């Protein structure tokens, strides 16, 4: 599910001239607007982002409490998709084990708060640092692999870590799980409720978006795209590919661990099967790919759109929710293999719907 390094049938010059904020491929440095000038589309985009942010901040006054919890889940999965985008989209290494950082962050919070009586915020810092450190530890051997070999290796790491958690019950509670002291006299940090967690996940999503935005415009980001395009050529050009890949994996792991930490505090009682579920990795990959992996706003669009769609189907088509959701994903992958955001960008640029072009270019 890695982002394609170059789209078949597209001239190289076109691929390299696209702009990442508009959802176009990030395989080369974008053509910047003249110094001191801001295009109308950029202004409209920032105005839209600002408007949505204001609505999200006012959500507790606009929506019922149950919807706030749904909105928190939307922000969380959009963050996870954005974190996966760094290693899977920009770097081109399709990690199928990013859930290991999610689970590690959650259990770090639970163990420190329940066993050592830490408050949430210092425990969160430790969880983020451990997420980055664990990414470096497993990245050194696994990032030597490529393609599906890397994907399988990361999946194995996630399953292996889950087994470790299961087999140290004195620390993690094992299969019986562990409860975060969130209420009562044993609580080290007051439970913030639906409103608090809404703001926690929103803040984390903003941090993730800003991090990816900064990466997309940095030398680091260009190095990751070069690795995605041709790793051997990137190394020949003087890029330390090993260091860049590990750094990308560490940033991805840190953001994912932060999301898992907040999720564990929100759920109060956590279990290995829930926090290390492969379904979480699959969802973050699908959201990033369908939105547009390797772009800045693609994972956000994919995360928000698919999570809201999933909630709607679950509430209105309970018995057929999974079947309908899966069918929609298959259709989207076939018709929009480059992602929804890139598809929208091409539609605007060409002033027509290039669906048949996509079918001919990618599938025929």
KALINLIN-V19732 format. One record per pair of residues at least 12 apart in sequence whose ideal C-beta (glycine too) atoms are under 8 Angstrom apart, sorted by sequence separation. I is the first residue (numbers start at 1). J is the second residue. D is the distance in Angstrom with one decimal. If there is no record, write none. Layout:
I & J & D
I & J & D
This chain:
15 & 27 & 5.2
16 & 28 & 3.1
18 & 30 & 6.8
19 & 31 & 7.0
59 & 71 & 6.0
142 & 154 & 6.0
227 & 239 & 7.1
263 & 275 & 7.7
287 & 299 & 6.2
290 & 302 & 4.6
291 & 303 & 6.8
313 & 325 & 5.5
15 & 28 & 6.8
16 & 29 & 7.5
17 & 30 & 7.5
226 & 239 & 5.9
289 & 302 & 7.2
17 & 31 & 5.3
84 & 98 & 5.3
109 & 123 & 5.1
112 & 126 & 6.4
227 & 241 & 5.4
288 & 302 & 5.9
291 & 305 & 7.2
56 & 71 & 7.5
83 & 98 & 6.9
108 & 123 & 6.6
109 & 124 & 6.7
142 & 157 & 6.8
260 & 275 & 6.5
287 & 302 & 3.9
288 & 303 & 7.8
290 & 305 & 7.8
310 & 325 & 5.8
343 & 358 & 7.4
138 & 154 & 7.5
223 & 239 & 4.9
286 & 302 & 7.4
287 & 303 & 4.4
290 & 306 & 6.6
309 & 325 & 7.0
227 & 244 & 6.3
7 & 25 & 6.9
80 & 98 & 7.3
108 & 126 & 6.0
109 & 127 & 5.6
223 & 241 & 8.0
227 & 245 & 6.6
6 & 25 & 7.8
22 & 41 & 7.2
56 & 75 & 7.9
108 & 127 & 3.9
138 & 157 & 5.1
284 & 303 & 7.8
287 & 306 & 5.2
309 & 328 & 6.9
224 & 244 & 6.1
286 & 306 & 6.8
287 & 307 & 7.5
335 & 355 & 5.7
338 & 358 & 7.2
6 & 27 & 6.3
21 & 42 & 7.3
106 & 127 & 8.0
223 & 244 & 4.8
337 & 358 & 6.3
5 & 27 & 6.4
80 & 102 & 7.1
105 & 127 & 4.3
108 & 130 & 5.6
336 & 358 & 6.8
104 & 127 & 7.4
105 & 128 & 7.3
283 & 306 & 7.5
306 & 329 & 7.7
335 & 358 & 6.3
21 & 45 & 6.7
220 & 244 & 6.9
224 & 248 & 5.7
335 & 359 & 7.3
338 & 362 & 7.7
105 & 130 & 7.5
334 & 359 & 7.6
337 & 362 & 4.5
104 & 130 & 6.1
105 & 131 & 5.5
337 & 363 & 7.5
104 & 131 & 5.9
220 & 247 & 7.1
334 & 363 & 6.6
101 & 131 & 4.6
104 & 134 & 5.8
101 & 134 & 6.7
100 & 134 & 7.2
101 & 135 & 6.5
305 & 340 & 7.4
215 & 251 & 7.6
302 & 339 & 7.4
100 & 138 & 7.7
302 & 340 & 6.8
290 & 329 & 6.9
301 & 340 & 5.8
211 & 251 & 6.6
301 & 341 & 5.5
298 & 339 & 5.1
290 & 332 & 5.1
298 & 340 & 7.2
286 & 329 & 6.0
290 & 333 & 6.9
298 & 341 & 4.3
211 & 255 & 7.0
289 & 333 & 7.3
295 & 339 & 6.8
297 & 341 & 5.8
298 & 342 & 7.2
290 & 336 & 7.0
292 & 338 & 6.9
293 & 339 & 6.5
295 & 341 & 5.6
208 & 255 & 5.2
292 & 339 & 2.8
295 & 342 & 6.7
207 & 255 & 7.5
291 & 339 & 5.7
292 & 340 & 6.2
290 & 339 & 6.4
291 & 340 & 5.7
292 & 341 & 3.8
93 & 143 & 6.7
289 & 339 & 6.6
290 & 340 & 6.2
291 & 341 & 5.9
292 & 342 & 4.9
204 & 255 & 7.5
292 & 343 & 8.0
93 & 146 & 7.5
94 & 147 & 7.4
94 & 148 & 7.7
100 & 154 & 7.6
204 & 258 & 5.7
95 & 150 & 7.2
96 & 151 & 4.4
103 & 158 & 7.6
204 & 259 & 6.2
94 & 150 & 6.8
95 & 151 & 6.9
96 & 152 & 7.2
97 & 153 & 7.7
98 & 154 & 7.4
115 & 171 & 7.0
93 & 150 & 5.4
94 & 151 & 4.8
97 & 154 & 3.1
100 & 157 & 5.8
104 & 161 & 7.0
96 & 154 & 5.3
97 & 155 & 5.1
100 & 158 & 4.1
103 & 161 & 6.8
107 & 165 & 6.1
201 & 259 & 7.5
204 & 262 & 6.6
95 & 154 & 4.6
96 & 155 & 4.3
97 & 156 & 7.4
99 & 158 & 5.3
103 & 162 & 6.7
97 & 157 & 4.9
98 & 158 & 7.9
111 & 171 & 6.1
97 & 158 & 3.8
100 & 161 & 5.0
111 & 172 & 6.5
201 & 262 & 6.1
96 & 158 & 7.7
100 & 162 & 8.0
103 & 165 & 7.1
110 & 172 & 7.7
200 & 262 & 4.9
26 & 89 & 8.0
26 & 90 & 6.6
114 & 178 & 5.7
117 & 181 & 7.8
107 & 172 & 5.8
114 & 179 & 6.5
197 & 262 & 6.7
114 & 180 & 6.1
228 & 294 & 7.3
111 & 178 & 7.0
113 & 180 & 5.3
114 & 181 & 5.8
110 & 178 & 4.7
113 & 181 & 5.9
120 & 188 & 7.2
121 & 189 & 7.3
197 & 265 & 7.8
110 & 179 & 7.7
119 & 188 & 4.7
120 & 189 & 3.9
197 & 266 & 4.8
225 & 294 & 7.7
110 & 180 & 5.1
118 & 188 & 6.3
119 & 189 & 4.7
107 & 178 & 7.5
109 & 180 & 6.7
117 & 188 & 5.5
191 & 265 & 7.9
113 & 188 & 5.6
113 & 189 & 7.3
189 & 265 & 7.8
191 & 268 & 7.8
216 & 296 & 5.3
182 & 265 & 6.7
213 & 296 & 5.4
180 & 264 & 6.2
212 & 296 & 5.5
3 & 88 & 6.9
146 & 231 & 7.7
180 & 265 & 5.8
2 & 88 & 5.6
3 & 89 & 4.6
182 & 268 & 5.1
1 & 88 & 6.8
2 & 89 & 7.7
3 & 90 & 7.6
5 & 92 & 6.2
180 & 267 & 7.9
209 & 296 & 7.3
212 & 299 & 7.9
180 & 268 & 5.2
3 & 92 & 6.0
179 & 268 & 6.1
180 & 269 & 7.5
2 & 92 & 4.8
179 & 269 & 4.9
180 & 270 & 7.3
2 & 93 & 6.7
178 & 269 & 7.5
179 & 270 & 8.0
209 & 300 & 6.6
2 & 94 & 4.1
177 & 269 & 5.6
178 & 270 & 6.2
1 & 94 & 5.0
177 & 270 & 5.8
177 & 271 & 4.0
176 & 271 & 7.9
177 & 272 & 7.6
205 & 300 & 7.8
175 & 271 & 7.2
175 & 272 & 6.8
174 & 272 & 7.8
143 & 242 & 7.1
172 & 272 & 7.4
143 & 245 & 4.6
143 & 246 & 6.3
139 & 245 & 6.9
140 & 246 & 6.6
143 & 249 & 6.6
166 & 272 & 5.2
139 & 246 & 4.6
165 & 272 & 4.8
136 & 246 & 5.7
139 & 249 & 4.2
162 & 272 & 5.1
135 & 246 & 7.6
139 & 250 & 7.2
162 & 273 & 7.7
165 & 276 & 7.2
136 & 249 & 7.3
135 & 249 & 4.5
136 & 250 & 5.4
162 & 276 & 3.8
135 & 250 & 4.6
161 & 276 & 6.8
133 & 250 & 7.9
135 & 252 & 6.7
159 & 276 & 7.6
132 & 250 & 4.3
135 & 253 & 3.1
158 & 276 & 6.1
132 & 251 & 7.4
134 & 253 & 6.3
135 & 254 & 7.4
158 & 278 & 7.3
132 & 253 & 5.5
72 & 194 & 7.1
79 & 201 & 6.8
131 & 253 & 4.4
132 & 254 & 4.2
75 & 198 & 7.4
82 & 205 & 7.4
131 & 254 & 4.8
134 & 257 & 8.0
155 & 278 & 7.2
158 & 281 & 7.1
131 & 255 & 7.9
69 & 194 & 5.3
72 & 197 & 5.0
76 & 201 & 5.0
79 & 204 & 5.3
83 & 208 & 6.1
86 & 211 & 7.9
90 & 215 & 6.7
129 & 254 & 7.7
131 & 256 & 6.3
132 & 257 & 7.5
68 & 194 & 4.1
72 & 198 & 5.0
75 & 201 & 3.8
79 & 205 & 4.7
82 & 208 & 4.3
86 & 212 & 6.5
90 & 216 & 7.6
128 & 254 & 4.9
131 & 257 & 2.6
155 & 281 & 7.8
68 & 195 & 6.3
71 & 198 & 5.9
75 & 202 & 5.3
78 & 205 & 5.6
82 & 209 & 6.4
85 & 212 & 6.4
130 & 257 & 6.6
131 & 258 & 7.2
69 & 197 & 7.7
72 & 200 & 7.9
76 & 204 & 7.9
65 & 194 & 5.1
72 & 201 & 4.9
75 & 204 & 7.4
79 & 208 & 4.8
86 & 215 & 6.6
128 & 257 & 5.5
131 & 260 & 7.9
68 & 198 & 5.0
75 & 205 & 4.7
82 & 212 & 5.6
127 & 257 & 5.2
128 & 258 & 5.1
90 & 221 & 6.4
127 & 258 & 6.8
91 & 224 & 4.7
127 & 260 & 7.4
128 & 261 & 7.4
60 & 194 & 7.9
90 & 224 & 4.3
124 & 258 & 6.7
127 & 261 & 4.3
60 & 195 & 4.5
90 & 225 & 6.2
92 & 227 & 6.6
91 & 227 & 5.7
92 & 228 & 3.4
91 & 228 & 5.9
124 & 261 & 5.1
60 & 198 & 6.9
86 & 224 & 7.8
90 & 228 & 6.6
123 & 261 & 7.3
124 & 262 & 7.7
59 & 198 & 6.2
56 & 198 & 7.8
57 & 199 & 7.9
2 & 147 & 7.6
57 & 202 & 7.6
120 & 265 & 5.9
56 & 202 & 5.5
108 & 257 & 7.4
101 & 252 & 7.5
105 & 256 & 7.0
109 & 260 & 7.9
93 & 245 & 6.7
101 & 253 & 4.2
105 & 257 & 3.2
109 & 261 & 4.4
113 & 265 & 7.8
53 & 206 & 7.6
91 & 244 & 7.7
101 & 254 & 7.7
104 & 257 & 5.8
105 & 258 & 6.2
108 & 261 & 6.7
91 & 245 & 6.0
95 & 249 & 7.6
98 & 252 & 6.6
102 & 256 & 5.2
105 & 259 & 7.0
106 & 260 & 4.1
110 & 264 & 5.3
93 & 248 & 8.0
98 & 253 & 7.6
101 & 256 & 3.9
102 & 257 & 7.0
105 & 260 & 3.4
106 & 261 & 6.2
109 & 264 & 4.7
93 & 249 & 7.7
101 & 257 & 4.6
104 & 260 & 6.9
105 & 261 & 4.2
109 & 265 & 5.8
91 & 248 & 4.8
95 & 252 & 7.4
99 & 256 & 7.9
102 & 259 & 6.2
103 & 260 & 6.1
106 & 263 & 5.9
107 & 264 & 7.2
87 & 245 & 8.0
90 & 248 & 6.8
98 & 256 & 5.5
102 & 260 & 3.7
106 & 264 & 3.4
101 & 260 & 6.7
105 & 264 & 7.3
110 & 270 & 5.7
87 & 248 & 5.2
102 & 263 & 7.4
86 & 248 & 5.2
87 & 249 & 5.3
107 & 270 & 7.2
106 & 270 & 5.6
86 & 251 & 5.5
87 & 252 & 4.5
86 & 252 & 4.5
83 & 251 & 7.8
84 & 252 & 6.5
107 & 275 & 6.7
83 & 252 & 4.8
86 & 255 & 7.8
103 & 272 & 7.2
106 & 275 & 4.6
83 & 253 & 7.9
83 & 255 & 3.9
84 & 256 & 7.7
103 & 275 & 3.9
82 & 255 & 7.2
83 & 256 & 4.6
102 & 275 & 6.4
103 & 276 & 4.1
102 & 276 & 7.7
79 & 255 & 6.6
80 & 256 & 6.1
83 & 259 & 7.3
99 & 275 & 7.8
100 & 276 & 6.8
99 & 276 & 5.7
99 & 277 & 6.6
102 & 280 & 5.9
80 & 259 & 5.7
99 & 278 & 6.6
79 & 259 & 5.1
99 & 280 & 4.6
96 & 278 & 7.7
99 & 281 & 4.3
76 & 259 & 5.5
98 & 281 & 5.4
97 & 281 & 6.6
96 & 281 & 5.7
76 & 262 & 7.4
95 & 281 & 7.7
96 & 282 & 8.0
98 & 284 & 6.3
76 & 263 & 6.3
96 & 285 & 7.2
26 & 216 & 6.4
94 & 285 & 7.3
21 & 213 & 7.8
29 & 222 & 6.2
72 & 266 & 7.2
21 & 216 & 7.8
26 & 221 & 7.5
20 & 216 & 4.8
28 & 225 & 7.0
84 & 281 & 7.9
88 & 285 & 6.7
27 & 225 & 5.6
26 & 225 & 5.4
89 & 288 & 5.9
80 & 280 & 7.1
84 & 284 & 4.6
88 & 288 & 6.4
27 & 228 & 7.1
83 & 284 & 7.4
84 & 285 & 6.0
27 & 229 & 5.7
81 & 283 & 8.0
80 & 283 & 7.5
81 & 284 & 4.8
85 & 288 & 4.8
80 & 284 & 4.0
81 & 285 & 8.0
84 & 288 & 5.2
89 & 293 & 3.4
90 & 294 & 5.7
88 & 293 & 6.0
89 & 294 & 3.9
77 & 283 & 6.2
81 & 287 & 3.9
82 & 288 & 7.5
89 & 295 & 7.3
77 & 284 & 6.7
80 & 287 & 7.7
81 & 288 & 4.4
85 & 293 & 5.6
78 & 287 & 7.3
85 & 294 & 7.1
89 & 298 & 7.6
77 & 287 & 6.2
81 & 291 & 6.8
85 & 295 & 7.9
89 & 299 & 7.3
85 & 298 & 7.3
85 & 299 & 4.5
84 & 299 & 7.3
82 & 299 & 4.5
81 & 299 & 3.7
82 & 300 & 6.5
81 & 300 & 7.5
78 & 299 & 6.7
81 & 302 & 5.8
82 & 303 & 7.3
78 & 300 & 5.2
81 & 303 & 4.2
5 & 228 & 5.1
6 & 229 & 6.9
80 & 303 & 7.3
5 & 229 & 4.7
78 & 302 & 8.0
79 & 303 & 7.5
3 & 228 & 6.6
5 & 230 & 7.4
78 & 303 & 3.1
2 & 228 & 7.8
77 & 303 & 4.7
78 & 304 & 5.5
74 & 303 & 7.0
77 & 306 & 7.7
78 & 307 & 7.3
74 & 304 & 5.5
77 & 307 & 4.9
74 & 307 & 4.5
73 & 307 & 6.1
74 & 308 & 6.3
70 & 308 & 8.0
73 & 311 & 7.7
70 & 311 & 5.5
27 & 294 & 7.9
26 & 294 & 4.8
23 & 292 & 4.9
25 & 294 & 6.5
26 & 295 & 6.3
25 & 295 & 7.9
24 & 295 & 7.1
23 & 295 & 4.6
23 & 296 & 7.9
20 & 294 & 7.8
21 & 295 & 7.8
23 & 297 & 6.1
20 & 295 & 5.4
21 & 296 & 5.4
23 & 298 & 5.5
20 & 296 & 5.2
21 & 297 & 6.6
23 & 301 & 7.9
1 & 285 & 5.0
1 & 286 & 7.7
3 & 289 & 7.7
1 & 289 & 5.2
3 & 293 & 4.1
2 & 293 & 7.4
3 & 294 & 3.8
1 & 293 & 7.7
25 & 338 & 7.7
23 & 339 & 6.8
23 & 340 & 7.8
25 & 342 & 6.8
23 & 341 & 2.8
24 & 342 & 5.8
22 & 341 & 7.6
23 & 342 & 4.8
23 & 344 & 6.5
24 & 345 & 5.1
23 & 345 & 4.7
24 & 346 & 7.9
22 & 345 & 4.6
18 & 345 & 7.3
7 & 338 & 6.3
4 & 337 & 7.9
4 & 338 & 7.5
9 & 360 & 7.8
10 & 361 & 7.7
9 & 361 & 4.4
8 & 361 & 5.8
7 & 361 & 6.9
8 & 362 & 6.9
7 & 362 & 7.7
